[in-house]
């Protein structure tokens, strides 16, 4: 048996993002995935058992990429505000540069798919985002971050990044350094 082609597997996962960006997650089908990826449906089943597995693995893959991007140039030893702003900018840039992936991740989190492995996914999320949890805890110890559960603060933070990126993509407001600074300042005032 010959080894699986990793490029083909990546094309299949990327097709899920493309299709979600075009038509929404609920409309994604095995037929559409295979057509967009340029592989036969039978070939797709060599890599994945069913649509649910493709979607679950697509989510895991994009979460990994997004998390790596979030913590680029992160340094917990810098002041909390400065470190948090770096994460904010990294998240915003990722969302602006990977539209289909972020549409997919947003829709996935609002769908029934998230419930299939929720406990496992939450544990993985907490592990991947330990730097952010640690940063918020540091800010709380220093008395500059509100004493709320980290998941509440992170949900607020994530929602603010999502809203800003959506507004930029939909051309509600133009991307500028002033906009980034103003939007982050709103987030900072909300959690501090």
SULWOUR-V37614 format. One record per residue. PHI is phi in whole degrees, -180 to 180 (999 if undefined). PSI is psi in whole degrees, -180 to 180 (none if undefined). Layout:
BEGIN
phi->[PHI PHI]
psi->[PSI PSI]
END
This chain:
BEGIN
phi->[999 -82 -67 -70 -83 -64 -65 -66 -61 -64 -63 -64 -64 -63 -65 -63 -66 -60 -64 -64 -62 -83 -133 94 -62 -63 -90 -74 -126 -60 -60 -66 -62 -65 -64 -65 -78 75 -129 -70 -58 -61 -66 -58 -72 -72 -91 -139 -72 -164 -61 -59 -67 -59 -65 -60 -72 -64 -63 -60 -66 -72 -61 -62 -64 -65 -64 -59 -67 -57 -100 -63 63 -76 -143 -66 -79 -76 -56 -55 -59 -65 -65 -66 -66 -63 -63 -57 -64 -62 -64 -61 -60 -62 -63 -71 -95 -136 -54 -61 -64 -74 -62 -59 -64 -63 -70 -59 -68 -100 -105 -71 -59 -62 -77 -63 -138 -57 -61 -65 -66 -65 -62 -66 -60 -63 -67 -65 -103 -54 -58 -71 -58 -64 -65 -65 -63 -60 -63 -69 -62 -80 78 -110 -116 -55 -83 -119 -58 -57 -65 -69 -62 -67 -62 -62 -60 -62 -62 -67 -64 -60 -65 -63 -64 -63 -62 -68 -62 -83 61 -73 -151 -80 -69 -155 -62 -63 -62 -60 -62 -65 -65 -66 -60 -62 -62 -58 -66 -73 -107 -103]
psi->[129 153 153 145 111 -32 -39 -42 -43 -39 -39 -47 -43 -32 -31 -42 -46 -49 -39 -42 -33 -43 -2 150 -40 -25 -3 131 163 -42 -46 -40 -49 -40 -47 -37 -15 33 155 150 -38 -38 -39 -39 -13 -33 -32 147 -39 180 -41 -41 -40 -47 -44 -45 -32 -41 -48 -41 -45 -34 -42 -47 -43 -41 -44 -42 -38 -39 15 131 19 137 108 -16 -12 165 147 -48 -44 -43 -43 -37 -36 -43 -44 -50 -42 -44 -45 -47 -42 -47 -40 -31 -7 60 -52 -40 -40 -33 -45 -51 -39 -45 -37 -45 -18 2 177 -17 -36 -28 -16 -36 41 -49 -43 -43 -39 -43 -42 -41 -47 -39 -47 -33 23 -39 -39 -43 -45 -39 -43 -40 -41 -46 -36 -41 -37 -6 19 -9 137 145 70 161 141 -39 -31 -46 -42 -40 -43 -48 -49 -42 -37 -42 -44 -45 -43 -47 -39 -43 -39 -47 -39 5 33 -31 148 145 128 162 -37 -41 -46 -46 -45 -45 -42 -39 -39 -44 -47 -46 -29 -29 -9 none]
END
